[in-house]
C-alpha cells in the first residue's frame, strides 16, 4: 500500500490546471489533455511534479453534484487516496473493524492510464473522505508516477 495522491476541490478546472502547471511546473501525465472548459459532469485532472513524482488531483464538481458544496478558501481539501494491493481484502479488514465504504465504483477502461480501476470511499473519524483503490492485474509494488 502507498499514499498515491492528494485531491483538491476547484471551482474552475481549466484555470486551476493552468495555475498549477505555470506556477509550480506540474505536468499532465503522458497522453492526458488539459481541459479547455469546465465539464458538465464531475471530473478530476491529475498533475505530476516531474522532479519528485508527487501528485495532486484537481477535482471539479458542477452545480447539482452532491460534492458541489459552497466553496470556502482553505477548505478545498477533497480527499486523500491510498492505492492498496487488493481492494476486496482491504475492505474486509476494514469491515471487521466496523468501517464500511460509503460508495464503490469499478471502471473497466482507461482512467488516467490505469485500466480495470476499482475504488471505494469512506470517511475518517473527523468526516474527511478517504479513497482506496486497486487495479487488478497491475503490479501492486510498482509505483508509476504516470498512473493513478
N, C-alpha and C positions, 0 to 999 in steps of 0.2 A: 504494500500500500504506500502511496505517496501523496502529498499535497500537490494538487495539479494546477489550480489557478484561483484567482480572486475575482468575483463578479461585482461590477459596479453598475447601478441603475443610472441611465442617462435620459435626458429629455429631448435631445436632438442627436440622433445617431451619426449622420454624416459630419456634423460639426465636431462631435467628440472624437471620432476616429481621426479626423484631420488634426485636431489639437494634440492628441497623444502621439501621433506619428511625427508631426513637425516639432513639437516641443521636446519630446523625450527620445526621439529616434526609434520608437517602437515600429514594428513592421507587421504586415499581414503575412500569415503563413503562405507558403507556395501554393499557387492555384486559387487563392482567395481574392475577392474583389472588394474594394471599398464601396459602401452604399452611396448612391447619388441622391437619395431622398429617404425620409422615414418610411419604413414599410408599413403596410396595412395590418400586419399581424406581429405578435411578439417575436423578437429575434435577437440574436447576440452576435457580436463580432469579436473574435479572438485576436489579440495583438501580442507580439512576442518581442522581448528585449533581445536583440541579436548578440549582445555581449554576455548576458547572464543566463539566457534561456527562460527567465521568469516571464509569466504571462498574466494578462488581465483580460477579462471578457467584459465588453461593454454591452449592456442589455437595455433594449428599448421596448417599452410596453405602450401601445396606443390606448387612447381613451376607450373605456369599456372593458379593458382587460382587468382581471382581478388584481394584478400586481401594479396597475397604474394608479397607485395611491398618490395623494398630494406630495409633491417633491419639496423637501426641505434641505437646503445646502448642508452638507456634512452628514446627512443621513441617507446617502445614496448607496450604502452597502447593500448588495443584493443577496449574495450567497457565497459560501466557501465550498470548494469542490475537492473531493478526495477520489482518486482512482483506486479501486480495490481489485484484488485478484479475481474474486468470484462474488458477484453481487448477491446471488441466492444464498450462499453460505454466510456472507457478512450480515445479511438481513435476518437470517435465522439466529445468529448470535445476538443481534440487537433485540429480536423478538423475545429471546429468553430473558432479557433484562427489562422487558415491558415496553420497549421502544418500537413503534410501528411506523412505517412510512406513510406520509400524507398522500403521496401521489407517485405513480410509477409510469415510465414510458419505455417504449422499445422502438428504436429507429433501425429499420432494415434497409439501409442505403447509406450513401456517403453523407457524413456530417463532419465538416471540418477535417476531412481526410481520415475519418475513423468510421468504417462500416460496422454494422451489427453492434450498435451502441445501446446499452441498457442503462437506465438511470432511475434513481429513486430519491425522493426528497423527504426530509424530516426536520424537526426543529430541535435546537439545543435547549437547555433548561431556561434560557432567557428569551426564547422565541425566535432566535436567529435561524435562518434557513441554511441547512447543510445539504449538499448534493453528494450522492455516492454514485459511481458509475463503473462499469466494466465494458470490455469489448471482447466477447468470447472469441477465441481463436487467435487473439493477439498475444504476444509475449508480455506477460504481466510485469516482468522485471526490466523491460526495455523502456526507458524514458525517451519519448520522441517529442522534442520541443515544437515540432510542426503539426502535431496532432493533439487531440483532447487528452 
